[in-house]
Amino acid sequence: MTKNHPSLRKAASNTDLYSDPSPPRPLRHSYSTTLGRAHTTANLAHRPRLDRVVERGWSNRQGAFNPRSRHSIGASNLIDLDDYPEPSRQQNPPPVPPKIPELPASQSTAELPRPTPSHGWIPVSARSKEDPARYTKPFTDYMTNNPTIFHAVDAVAQDLAKDGYKKLSERDAWDLKAGGKYYVERNGTSLIAFAIGDNYRSGNGAAIVAGHIDALTAKLKPIPKLRTKAGYVQLGVAPYAGALNSTWWDRDLGIGGRVLVKENGKIVTKLVRLDWPIARIPTLAPHFGAAASGPFNKETQMVPIVGLDNSDMSSTSTDGEGWKASVLGGEGAFTATQPERLVKAISKELGITDYSTIVNWELELYDTQPACTGGLDHEFIFAGRIDDKLCSWAAIQALLNSTPSLATSSQVRIVALFDDEEVGSLLRQGAHGNFLPSTMQRIAEHFAPAGRSQAALSRTYANSFLVSSDVIHAVNPNFLGAYLENHAPRLNVGPAVSADSNAHMTTDAVSTAILQRCVDRDVGARSTDPKLQVFQIRNDSRSGGTVGPMLSAATGIRAIDCGIPQLSMHSIRATTGSLDPGLGVFTFQSFLENFEAVDAEFRE
């Protein structure tokens, strides 16, 4: 989520704290754990990408969720009918929107049996009682194996291709068909995937989930060579968005990104990941007094160290020595401007022997600590870059899971993952560009009668709905005063609808009712149902921003902001619930599959 304010509220008085209306419950130990050992994906055997969902010994996780709890939108304090707190301590729940009655059977269309899925990780037999825990390990594996935006987008593209999605190029003409599945990339950092229903007709709507797949990071400068200081070899980096904050101190940082290489007369892109600790930004010990307290200069005091070079000890200069020009690649080569040891490390990783074939690269630092589960019952996920690979990953899984129901659909299902959201979305691969409108225009034009493409596009926009999905602030028990009472989402409950009175979010009453109806239609179909929560910032704070308002304003598409809760947003390492990836998948899948029927209830 983009931070539109300089800082969050830093202090909270005790009078602002809201009380928990529910009595304490005993811990539910759904499976055996050991307190002295973290459960990390690094210690587990990696499985083939297609083995996306595996049965785990977590079948009792759903015990933490009472089936008698309400499923309508409410506050994070979901009311459990079995709880009877003292009347003097009970907190009134927020109003719950009334359930919209189902259409009479005579007005509803008969549901056809679901065809067999084209992918193997959601068996038909397990679809009706699917457990959100089955998505936990696939998500942590994805986060560990894809630390940069280039890796993240490439992994999504591979998953789509394995499920039968055809790659398109914006440079070429598109040959689209009803029932077809496609995806298109822009800049290797943003991606739009769409599946066309078998019964699609020109002007029909689209069910869209849009989010951003970029995350805070520190990017290597074009010429990252720096003078050696006191024997330390350092690397020139620049913060992307709010990176290089205090959470980046003393972390084990690797280097990854994309490298442009000349092969057989063409320039090809290769992804690289140096996943051992290479760089570190050392703190100053508190013994040095005020100098160790900050504030710190990101240009001069948060420079990572990557090696040692004490060859200058005999020199009388106090300014340090600049790295000598590299001979790798020859004079004038790109590699001659880069740190020699870094060039050699990347070339070795990619199997490059001729350094002159490296044309350029885009590299960044990332925390090498693997994503893992934590907590007494492994109820948390700890990982870097959760904002917002979490919602992006869940949306893609939902799209893949919805493939069987395409046979009875007359709409288009779209998942759009954008770059540059954390810095304003202003580039061509960002949500402020024309990527989504251009894609939808090409779909509408392909199916429209001759000469009526513009009218078909306008109708498509009017018949569509957008879920703008970005992570939401989960309630932090140590700072309850920073949250608005009854608007503080909890982990492992379900995504939260985000509202804002100053139009930083797209949510309104109609869009909220539409999404709630989509989710309600699948209540009871899984072992644990997602419960939509509500988030809104306090009046004395400012809201962040999402891709929703700019996309909705540019197209006129109805929209809602709804994302998965997380703690420690914009930290180098954040927290979400271990069931939250799966609950996000369930929510987005219910929207993609049910919007067409629900929209008929709201048609004027």
Buried (B, 14 or more C-beta within 10 A) or exposed (E): BBBEEEEBBEEBEEEBEBEEBBEEEEEEEBEEBEEEEBBBBEEEEEEEBEEBBEEBEBEBBBEBBEEEBBBBBBBBBBBBEEBEEEEEEBBEBBEBBEEBEEEEEEEEEEEEEBEEBEBEBBEEEBBEEBBBBBBBBBBBBBBBBBBBBBBBBBBBBEBBEBBEBBEBEEEEEBEBEBEBBBBBBBBBBBBBBBBBBBBBEBBBBBBBBBBBBBBBBBBBEEEBBBBBBEBBBBBBBBBBBBBBBEBBBEBEBBBBBBBBBEEEEEEEEBBBBBBEEBBBBEBBEEEEEEEEEEEBEBEEBBBBBBBEBEEBEEEEEEEBEEBEEBEBBEEEBBBBBBBBBBBBBBBEBBEBEEBBBBBEBBBBBBBBBBBBBBBEBBBBBBBBBBBBBBBBBBBBBBBBBBBBBBBBBBBBBBBBBBBBBBBBBEBEBBBBBEBBBBBBBBBBBBBBEEEBBEBBBBBBBEBBBBBBBBBBBBBEEEBBBBBBBBBBBBBBBBBBBBBBEEEBBBBEEEBBBBBBBBBBBBEEEBBBBBBBBBBBBBEEBBBBBBBBBBBBEBBEBBBBBBBBBBBBBBBBBBBBBBBBBBBBBBBBBBBBBBBBBBBEBBEE
